[in-house]
């Protein structure tokens, strides 16, 4: 018997953890293949690939981003291989399994709940050792219709699940993002989250965790993303894992954790300050700063403590922090959301993600949608359309703001220009800045088509001129600094170039740049990694650019005095940057 475990990942670089657990659980008892596709693959390609391998059973792992495509594949697979058994598992079919079986009459089985034991018994059933009625967590069809067996008991000792990372094929994981869990469950009960349906918090043993992580580190994976809903729920375990990762740093793999900031105490803060730059990333779910909203969704938080922790970690300049807000929650109207947005934006973190509430199957907020008059899409990803507090027009407005936030803040392509304009002219509300920028895009039809890199800079300059209209030469200089910061460029757009002729001291900059790099003292001071490298080779990784204002001073403090005067900035590219895409230094170039 040949069994295929498969799914459609959201990106090629992703790997599916669930499939690997299932295969490891039945290792040695049946022939199991894993084949991973992506939502960007043509469905005909996936169908052909599955068909030509002649599987007896095909089990798909379903999620909100892939279930509709999987349904199309399954429907056609059943037509061309009617004898093949088709099964579905995963969160998208676990919480209304009977309805899913009614909807997808081409599906033979659904495995619901925690899947390893269910799949183990399912394989025994396929081998004739169990009857369908004996497999807990199974939904199937018989003469009476659709039968839903009782649920499978939760796995208390997670080490019962064999590790999928023993003797792994390095080529399978190299340069990939691996999703990993050290625990299951969550100590919280947020009603918009699937974890609220799981009771209790269970951990793999620390020995098992370390063994798994060591295998992945040795395999050279690009990033390990811990999917623990609250990685630091147990401080001692979290610190032991992080210490292990630091001790086994391979210089390449990075680690992403979802943490609850207010649980990070001063001892952990002291530990974090010495972590190597870029090794760890933190994702912190704030969702809202409206107390009534948080209470309504069952979320406990301490924003005062959260702010302290985030600011402290930010001061270390070694850990990338990504904070989340959710639009569309109960009791959060536009005024309240603006307040939440400004509260979080003021923390000055690396990334602020504006997400939209998804009414996920099995969650309390979907069950009680009537209480807040929620209207939402009846198909994945079940995104909110409106509620008592936000009209659909408000949601659309926030969608435009989200795009501006991604383009002009989260991208890190406009670090200085965005910081300058907000600090100088929108300090009372960063939300208002992104709102007005979105309105400008909409009014001028810029949302109607994709805008290239140069166009985004030009639009931002035009927006500034229309809305602010002051110190245009200065803002043009600031935009040019951001533009050159992104990477070496020999063709800076004309709208960012100096309009006046260079003074005599700034002629022949190329020749003098080369001479600057021939001086080993200069290289040692500004570019130590290039010490001993010929100047002509260094030039491939740096750029010298003339500015009319003291942009480096502004970069360090936008409240500094504005000084007009020709100066040269040295940009260094090529390093793996966590907070910026290049390093920049004001230098004396000499004559």
C-alpha positions as CSV (number, residue, x, y, z in Angstrom):
1,X,0.0,0.0,0.0
2,X,1.3,3.4,-1.0
3,X,0.2,6.4,1.1
4,X,0.9,10.1,0.2
5,X,1.0,12.8,2.8
6,X,0.8,16.2,1.0
7,X,-0.2,19.8,1.3
8,X,0.1,23.2,-0.5
9,X,2.4,25.4,1.5
10,X,2.1,29.2,1.2
11,X,5.7,29.5,0.0
12,X,8.4,27.3,-1.5
13,X,10.8,27.9,1.3
14,X,8.3,26.6,3.9
15,X,8.1,23.1,5.3
16,X,5.1,21.4,6.8
17,X,5.6,20.0,10.3
18,X,2.3,18.1,10.5
19,X,3.1,15.8,7.6
20,X,6.5,14.9,9.1
21,X,5.0,14.0,12.4
22,X,2.5,11.7,10.8
23,X,5.1,9.9,8.7
24,X,7.4,9.5,11.7
25,X,4.5,8.1,13.8
26,X,4.0,5.2,11.4
27,X,7.6,4.7,10.3
28,X,8.4,1.1,9.4
29,X,4.8,0.0,9.3
30,X,3.7,1.3,5.9
31,X,5.1,2.9,2.7
32,X,4.6,6.7,3.2
33,X,5.7,9.5,0.9
34,X,5.7,13.2,1.6
35,X,5.3,15.6,-1.4
36,X,4.9,19.3,-0.7
37,X,3.6,21.8,-3.2
38,X,2.8,25.5,-2.9
39,X,-0.3,27.6,-3.6
40,X,1.6,29.1,-6.5
41,X,1.9,25.8,-8.3
42,X,-0.5,25.1,-11.2
43,X,-3.3,22.8,-9.9
44,X,-2.9,20.7,-13.1
45,X,0.8,20.2,-12.3
46,X,-0.1,19.0,-8.8
47,X,-2.8,16.7,-10.1
48,X,-0.5,15.2,-12.7
49,X,2.3,14.7,-10.2
50,X,0.0,12.8,-7.7
51,X,-1.7,10.8,-10.5
52,X,1.5,9.4,-12.0
53,X,2.7,8.1,-8.7
54,X,-0.3,5.8,-8.4
55,X,-1.0,6.2,-4.6
56,X,-3.6,4.1,-2.9
57,X,-4.3,6.7,-0.2
58,X,-3.8,10.5,-0.4
59,X,-4.1,12.6,2.7
60,X,-4.1,16.4,2.4
61,X,-3.2,18.7,5.3
62,X,-5.7,21.6,5.0
63,X,-5.5,25.3,6.2
64,X,-7.3,28.5,5.4
65,X,-4.8,29.3,2.6
66,X,-5.1,26.1,0.7
67,X,-8.3,24.3,1.4
68,X,-10.2,25.5,-1.7
69,X,-7.4,24.5,-4.1
70,X,-7.1,21.2,-2.3
71,X,-10.8,20.6,-2.8
72,X,-10.4,21.2,-6.6
73,X,-7.5,18.7,-6.7
74,X,-9.4,16.1,-4.8
75,X,-12.5,16.4,-6.9
76,X,-10.5,15.8,-10.1
77,X,-8.3,13.1,-8.5
78,X,-11.4,11.1,-7.6
79,X,-12.6,11.3,-11.2
80,X,-9.3,9.9,-12.6
81,X,-8.4,7.5,-9.8
82,X,-11.8,6.5,-8.3
83,X,-10.3,3.6,-6.4
84,X,-7.8,5.8,-4.5
85,X,-8.9,6.8,-1.0
86,X,-8.9,10.5,-0.4
87,X,-8.5,11.9,3.2
88,X,-8.3,15.3,4.7
89,X,-6.9,16.5,8.0
90,X,-5.8,19.8,9.5
91,X,-7.5,22.7,11.2
92,X,-9.7,23.6,8.2
93,X,-11.7,20.4,8.5
94,X,-11.3,19.5,12.2
95,X,-14.0,21.8,13.6
96,X,-16.9,20.9,11.2
97,X,-15.9,17.6,9.9
98,X,-19.4,16.3,9.1
99,X,-20.3,19.5,7.2
100,X,-17.0,19.2,5.3
101,X,-17.8,15.6,4.3
102,X,-21.3,16.7,3.1
103,X,-19.7,19.5,1.1
104,X,-16.9,17.3,-0.4
105,X,-18.7,14.1,-1.5
106,X,-15.4,13.0,-3.2
107,X,-13.6,12.8,0.1
108,X,-13.6,9.3,1.8
109,X,-12.2,10.2,5.2
110,X,-11.6,13.2,7.5
111,X,-9.1,12.8,10.4
112,X,-9.9,15.5,13.0
113,X,-8.1,16.7,16.1
114,X,-4.5,16.0,17.2
115,X,-3.5,13.8,14.3
116,X,-0.6,11.5,15.2
117,X,-2.6,8.8,17.1
118,X,-5.5,9.2,14.7
119,X,-3.3,8.6,11.7
120,X,-1.6,5.6,13.5
121,X,-5.0,3.9,13.9
122,X,-6.1,4.9,10.4
123,X,-3.1,3.1,9.0
124,X,-4.0,0.0,11.1
125,X,-7.5,0.2,9.7
126,X,-6.1,0.4,6.1
127,X,-4.1,-2.7,6.9
128,X,-7.2,-4.5,8.2
129,X,-6.2,-4.5,11.9
130,X,-9.0,-2.2,13.0
131,X,-12.6,-1.4,11.8
132,X,-13.5,2.1,10.8
133,X,-15.7,2.4,13.8
134,X,-12.7,1.8,16.1
135,X,-10.6,4.7,14.8
136,X,-11.1,7.6,17.2
137,X,-11.0,11.0,15.5
138,X,-12.2,9.5,12.1
139,X,-15.2,10.7,10.0
140,X,-16.2,8.3,7.2
141,X,-19.2,7.2,5.1
142,X,-21.2,4.0,5.4
143,X,-24.7,2.8,4.4
144,X,-26.3,5.0,7.1
145,X,-24.5,8.2,5.9
146,X,-21.7,10.1,7.5
147,X,-20.3,8.7,10.7
148,X,-18.3,10.8,13.1
149,X,-16.4,8.7,15.7
150,X,-15.6,10.0,19.1
151,X,-12.5,12.2,19.4
152,X,-9.0,10.8,20.1
153,X,-7.5,11.5,23.5
154,X,-4.8,14.2,23.6
155,X,-1.2,13.0,23.7
156,X,0.0,13.9,27.2
157,X,3.6,12.8,26.7
158,X,4.6,14.5,23.5
159,X,7.8,12.5,23.3
160,X,5.5,9.7,22.3
161,X,5.7,11.3,18.8
162,X,8.9,10.0,17.1
163,X,11.2,12.8,16.0
164,X,11.0,13.5,12.2
165,X,14.5,15.0,12.4
166,X,16.6,11.9,12.9
167,X,19.0,11.1,10.1
168,X,17.4,13.8,7.9
169,X,18.4,14.5,4.4
170,X,20.2,17.8,4.4
171,X,19.0,18.7,0.9
172,X,15.4,18.6,2.1
173,X,16.0,21.4,4.6
174,X,18.9,23.4,3.4
175,X,18.0,27.1,3.0
176,X,14.4,26.4,4.1
177,X,12.2,27.8,6.9
178,X,11.3,25.1,9.3
179,X,8.3,25.3,11.6
180,X,9.1,23.8,15.0
181,X,7.2,23.4,18.2
182,X,8.6,22.8,21.7
183,X,5.1,22.8,23.2
184,X,1.4,22.5,22.4
185,X,-1.4,24.5,23.7
186,X,-1.5,28.0,25.3
187,X,-2.0,29.4,28.8
188,X,-4.4,32.0,27.3
189,X,-7.9,31.8,25.9
190,X,-8.0,34.4,23.2
191,X,-11.4,33.8,21.4
192,X,-10.1,34.6,17.9
193,X,-7.4,32.0,18.1
194,X,-7.5,28.2,17.4
195,X,-5.3,27.6,20.4
196,X,-8.3,28.5,22.6
197,X,-9.9,25.2,21.6
198,X,-7.0,23.2,23.1
199,X,-6.9,22.7,26.9
200,X,-3.7,22.8,28.8
201,X,0.0,23.4,27.9
202,X,2.2,20.4,27.1
203,X,6.0,20.3,26.4
204,X,8.3,18.0,24.6
205,X,11.2,17.0,26.9
206,X,14.2,19.4,26.9
207,X,16.4,16.5,25.7
208,X,14.1,15.9,22.7
209,X,14.0,19.6,21.9
210,X,17.7,20.0,21.9
211,X,18.2,16.9,19.8
212,X,15.8,18.1,17.2
213,X,17.2,21.6,17.1
214,X,20.8,20.3,16.8
215,X,19.8,18.2,13.7
216,X,18.2,21.2,12.0
217,X,21.1,23.4,12.8
218,X,23.5,20.9,11.3
219,X,21.2,20.7,8.2
220,X,21.8,24.4,7.6
221,X,18.1,25.6,7.6
222,X,17.6,29.3,7.0
223,X,15.3,29.9,9.9
224,X,13.5,27.9,12.6
225,X,10.1,29.4,13.4
226,X,8.8,28.3,16.8
227,X,5.1,27.9,16.5
228,X,4.5,27.7,20.2
229,X,1.7,30.2,20.9
230,X,3.5,31.5,23.9
231,X,7.1,30.5,23.7
232,X,8.0,32.1,27.0
233,X,5.1,30.7,29.0
234,X,7.7,28.7,31.0
235,X,10.6,31.1,31.6
236,X,13.1,28.3,32.6
237,X,12.4,26.2,29.5
238,X,12.5,29.2,27.2
239,X,15.9,30.4,28.5
240,X,17.4,26.9,28.4
241,X,16.3,26.6,24.7
242,X,17.7,30.0,23.8
243,X,21.0,29.3,25.6
244,X,21.3,26.1,23.6
245,X,20.7,27.9,20.4
246,X,23.3,30.5,21.3
247,X,25.9,27.8,22.2
248,X,25.2,26.0,18.9
249,X,25.0,29.1,16.6
250,X,26.2,28.1,13.1
251,X,26.5,31.7,11.9
252,X,23.6,31.2,9.5
253,X,20.3,29.9,11.1
254,X,18.1,32.5,12.8
255,X,15.1,31.9,15.2
256,X,11.7,33.4,15.4
257,X,9.6,33.2,18.6
258,X,6.1,34.3,19.4
259,X,6.4,35.7,22.9
260,X,4.2,37.4,25.4
261,X,6.1,40.6,26.3
262,X,4.7,41.2,29.8
263,X,5.9,37.8,30.9
264,X,9.5,38.7,30.2
265,X,11.0,39.6,33.6
266,X,14.1,41.5,34.4
267,X,16.2,38.4,34.6
268,X,15.3,37.4,31.0
269,X,15.9,41.0,29.9
270,X,19.4,40.8,31.3
271,X,20.0,37.6,29.4
272,X,18.6,39.0,26.1
273,X,20.9,42.0,26.1
274,X,23.9,39.9,25.2
275,X,22.3,37.9,22.4
276,X,24.1,38.2,19.0
277,X,22.5,40.7,16.7
278,X,20.0,39.1,14.4
279,X,20.0,35.6,16.0
280,X,16.5,36.0,17.5
281,X,13.3,37.6,16.3
282,X,10.3,38.3,18.5
283,X,6.7,38.4,17.4
284,X,4.5,40.0,20.0
285,X,0.7,40.0,19.6
286,X,-0.7,43.2,21.0
287,X,-4.0,43.1,19.0
288,X,-5.5,46.2,20.7
289,X,-4.9,48.5,23.6
290,X,-8.6,48.9,24.3
291,X,-9.3,47.2,27.7
292,X,-12.9,46.5,26.8
293,X,-11.9,44.9,23.5
294,X,-9.3,42.7,25.2
295,X,-11.7,41.6,27.9
296,X,-14.3,40.7,25.2
297,X,-11.9,38.4,23.4
298,X,-10.6,36.8,26.6
299,X,-7.1,38.3,26.3
300,X,-5.1,39.3,29.4
301,X,-2.3,41.8,28.9
302,X,-0.4,44.5,30.6
303,X,0.5,47.2,28.1
304,X,2.5,49.2,30.6
305,X,4.8,46.2,31.2
306,X,4.8,45.3,27.5
307,X,5.9,48.8,26.6
308,X,8.7,48.6,29.1
309,X,9.9,45.3,27.8
310,X,9.7,46.2,24.2
311,X,11.5,49.5,24.7
312,X,14.2,47.7,26.8
313,X,14.8,45.1,24.1
314,X,14.8,47.8,21.4
315,X,17.6,49.6,23.3
316,X,19.7,46.5,22.9
317,X,19.6,46.8,19.1
318,X,20.1,43.0,18.7
319,X,16.6,41.5,18.4
320,X,14.1,42.3,15.6
321,X,10.7,42.9,17.1
322,X,7.4,42.5,15.2
323,X,4.2,43.6,16.9
324,X,0.7,42.8,15.7
325,X,-2.6,44.6,15.7
326,X,-6.0,43.1,14.7
327,X,-8.6,45.3,13.1
328,X,-12.3,44.3,13.5
329,X,-12.3,43.2,17.1
330,X,-15.4,43.9,19.3
331,X,-15.8,47.4,20.7
332,X,-13.0,48.8,18.5
333,X,-14.3,51.5,16.3
334,X,-12.0,53.7,14.1
335,X,-11.2,56.1,16.9
336,X,-10.3,53.3,19.2
337,X,-8.2,51.6,16.6
338,X,-6.3,54.8,15.8
339,X,-5.5,55.0,19.5
340,X,-4.3,51.4,19.6
341,X,-2.2,52.0,16.4
342,X,-0.6,55.1,17.9
343,X,0.2,53.3,21.2
344,X,2.0,50.5,19.4
345,X,3.7,52.7,16.8
346,X,5.1,54.9,19.5
347,X,7.2,51.9,20.7
348,X,9.4,52.5,17.6
349,X,9.8,48.8,16.8
350,X,11.0,47.3,13.5
351,X,7.7,46.1,12.2
352,X,4.0,46.8,12.9
353,X,1.7,44.3,11.2
354,X,-1.9,45.4,10.8
355,X,-4.0,42.2,10.4
356,X,-7.7,41.8,10.0
357,X,-9.9,39.5,12.2
358,X,-10.5,36.1,10.7
359,X,-13.6,34.3,12.0
360,X,-11.8,30.9,12.1
361,X,-13.8,27.7,12.5
362,X,-13.9,26.4,16.1
363,X,-13.2,29.8,17.7
364,X,-15.4,31.5,20.3
365,X,-15.6,34.7,18.4
366,X,-17.1,32.9,15.4
367,X,-19.6,31.0,17.6
368,X,-20.7,34.3,19.2
369,X,-20.6,36.4,16.0
370,X,-24.2,37.4,16.4
371,X,-23.4,39.3,19.6
372,X,-21.5,42.0,17.7
373,X,-23.3,41.7,14.4
374,X,-20.2,40.3,12.6
375,X,-20.5,40.0,8.8
376,X,-17.6,38.0,7.3
377,X,-16.7,36.0,4.3
378,X,-18.2,32.6,4.3
379,X,-15.1,31.1,2.6
380,X,-11.4,31.0,3.7
381,X,-9.9,33.0,5.2
382,X,-13.2,34.1,6.7
383,X,-12.1,37.7,7.0
384,X,-14.4,40.2,8.7
385,X,-16.3,42.6,6.5
386,X,-18.1,44.7,9.2
387,X,-19.5,44.6,12.7
388,X,-21.4,46.9,15.1
389,X,-18.3,49.2,15.4
390,X,-16.8,49.3,12.0
391,X,-18.6,49.6,8.7
392,X,-17.2,47.9,5.5
393,X,-16.0,51.3,4.4
394,X,-13.9,51.5,7.6
395,X,-12.4,48.1,6.8
396,X,-11.5,49.2,3.3
397,X,-9.9,52.4,4.6
398,X,-7.8,50.3,7.0
399,X,-6.8,48.0,4.1
400,X,-5.4,51.0,2.3
401,X,-3.6,52.1,5.4
402,X,-2.2,48.6,5.8
403,X,-0.7,48.8,2.3
404,X,1.0,52.2,3.1
405,X,2.3,50.8,6.4
406,X,3.9,47.8,4.5
407,X,5.3,50.0,1.7
408,X,6.6,53.0,3.6
409,X,7.4,51.5,7.1
410,X,7.7,47.8,7.3
411,X,9.7,47.5,4.1
412,X,12.5,49.6,5.7
413,X,13.0,51.4,2.3
414,X,12.0,54.8,3.7
415,X,13.4,54.6,7.2
416,X,14.6,58.2,7.6
417,X,12.0,59.9,5.4
418,X,9.1,58.3,7.2
419,X,10.6,58.9,10.6
420,X,11.3,62.6,9.7
421,X,7.8,63.4,8.4
422,X,6.1,61.7,11.3
423,X,8.3,63.2,14.0
424,X,8.0,66.7,12.5
425,X,4.5,66.9,11.2
426,X,2.4,63.9,12.5
427,X,3.7,63.4,16.0
428,X,0.2,63.6,17.5
429,X,-0.9,60.6,15.3
430,X,1.2,58.4,13.1
431,X,-2.1,56.8,12.1
432,X,-3.2,60.1,10.5
433,X,0.0,60.1,8.4
434,X,-0.6,56.7,6.9
435,X,-4.3,57.5,6.5
436,X,-3.6,60.7,4.6
437,X,-0.9,59.0,2.5
438,X,-3.4,56.2,1.7
439,X,-6.0,58.9,0.7
440,X,-3.4,60.5,-1.5
441,X,-2.7,57.2,-3.3
442,X,-6.4,56.6,-3.7
443,X,-7.2,60.1,-5.0
444,X,-4.4,59.9,-7.6
445,X,-5.2,56.3,-8.7
446,X,-1.9,54.9,-7.5
447,X,-3.6,51.8,-5.9
448,X,-4.9,50.9,-9.4
449,X,-1.6,49.5,-10.5
450,X,1.7,48.3,-9.1
451,X,4.2,51.0,-8.5
452,X,7.9,50.4,-9.0
453,X,10.7,51.5,-6.7
454,X,11.4,54.9,-8.3
455,X,7.7,55.7,-8.6
456,X,7.2,55.1,-4.8
457,X,9.9,57.6,-4.0
458,X,8.6,60.2,-6.5
459,X,5.0,59.8,-5.1
460,X,6.3,60.2,-1.6
461,X,8.1,63.4,-2.6
462,X,4.9,64.7,-4.3
463,X,2.8,63.8,-1.3
464,X,5.2,65.8,1.0
465,X,5.1,68.8,-1.3
466,X,1.3,68.8,-1.4
467,X,0.7,68.1,2.3
468,X,3.7,69.9,3.9
469,X,5.4,72.0,1.2
470,X,8.3,73.1,3.5
471,X,12.0,72.5,3.2
472,X,11.7,70.7,-0.1
473,X,15.4,70.5,-0.7
474,X,16.0,69.0,2.7
475,X,13.3,66.3,2.3
476,X,14.6,65.5,-1.2
477,X,18.1,65.0,0.4
478,X,16.5,62.7,3.1
479,X,14.7,60.7,0.4
480,X,18.0,60.3,-1.5
481,X,19.6,59.0,1.6
482,X,16.9,56.3,1.9
483,X,17.3,55.5,-1.8
484,X,21.0,55.1,-1.7
485,X,20.8,53.1,1.6
486,X,19.0,50.3,-0.2
487,X,21.9,49.3,-2.4
488,X,24.7,50.5,-4.7
489,X,23.2,52.6,-7.5
490,X,24.9,54.4,-10.3
491,X,21.6,56.0,-11.6
492,X,19.9,58.0,-8.9
493,X,16.5,59.3,-10.2
494,X,16.7,62.9,-11.5
495,X,14.0,64.0,-9.0
496,X,16.4,63.1,-6.2
497,X,19.5,64.7,-7.6
498,X,21.1,68.0,-6.6
499,X,19.8,70.9,-8.7
500,X,22.9,73.1,-8.1
501,X,26.3,72.5,-9.4
502,X,28.9,70.9,-7.1
503,X,31.3,73.3,-5.5
504,X,34.9,72.8,-6.3
505,X,35.6,70.8,-3.2
506,X,33.2,68.0,-4.5
507,X,34.5,67.5,-8.0
508,X,36.2,64.3,-9.1
509,X,34.5,62.4,-6.2
510,X,35.3,59.1,-7.8
511,X,39.0,59.7,-7.9
512,X,39.1,60.9,-4.4
513,X,36.9,58.1,-3.2
514,X,39.4,55.6,-4.5
515,X,42.2,57.5,-2.8
516,X,40.2,57.5,0.5
517,X,40.0,53.7,0.3
518,X,43.7,53.3,-0.4
519,X,44.4,54.8,3.1
520,X,44.5,51.8,5.4
521,X,43.6,54.0,8.4
522,X,40.3,54.9,6.7
523,X,39.5,51.3,5.9
524,X,40.3,50.2,9.4
525,X,38.1,52.9,10.9
526,X,35.0,52.6,8.7
527,X,35.3,49.3,6.9
528,X,37.3,46.9,9.1
529,X,36.1,43.8,7.3
530,X,37.9,45.1,4.1
531,X,41.2,45.8,5.8
532,X,44.0,44.6,3.5
533,X,41.6,44.5,0.5
534,X,42.6,46.5,-2.7
535,X,40.6,49.7,-3.0
536,X,39.2,48.7,-6.4
537,X,37.7,45.6,-4.8
538,X,36.2,47.6,-1.9
539,X,34.5,49.9,-4.4
540,X,32.2,47.1,-5.5
541,X,30.6,47.1,-2.0
542,X,30.5,50.7,-1.1
543,X,29.1,54.0,-2.5
544,X,30.2,57.6,-1.8
545,X,27.4,60.2,-2.2
546,X,27.3,64.0,-1.8
547,X,24.5,65.5,0.3
548,X,23.4,69.1,0.8
549,X,22.4,68.7,4.5
550,X,23.6,66.9,7.6
551,X,21.6,63.7,6.9
552,X,23.7,61.5,9.2
553,X,23.0,63.8,12.1
554,X,19.3,63.6,11.2
555,X,19.4,59.8,11.0
556,X,20.7,59.7,14.6
557,X,18.3,62.4,15.8
558,X,15.6,63.9,13.7
559,X,15.3,66.7,16.3
560,X,18.9,67.9,15.7
561,X,19.7,71.3,14.1
562,X,19.4,71.3,10.3
563,X,22.7,72.4,8.8
564,X,23.0,73.1,5.1
565,X,26.5,72.3,3.6
566,X,28.1,69.9,1.3
567,X,29.1,66.7,2.9
568,X,30.0,63.1,1.8
569,X,28.4,60.0,3.1
570,X,30.0,56.5,2.8
571,X,27.5,53.7,2.3
572,X,28.7,50.1,3.0
573,X,26.6,47.2,1.7
574,X,26.7,43.5,1.8
575,X,26.5,42.6,5.5
576,X,23.5,40.8,6.9
577,X,21.6,43.8,8.4
578,X,18.9,43.4,11.0
579,X,17.7,46.9,11.4
580,X,19.0,48.7,8.3
581,X,20.0,47.6,4.7
582,X,23.4,49.3,4.9
583,X,25.8,51.2,7.1
584,X,26.4,54.9,6.5
585,X,29.2,57.2,7.7
586,X,29.8,60.9,7.3
587,X,33.4,61.2,6.2
588,X,36.1,63.8,5.2
589,X,37.0,62.9,1.7
590,X,39.9,65.2,1.3
591,X,41.0,66.9,-1.9
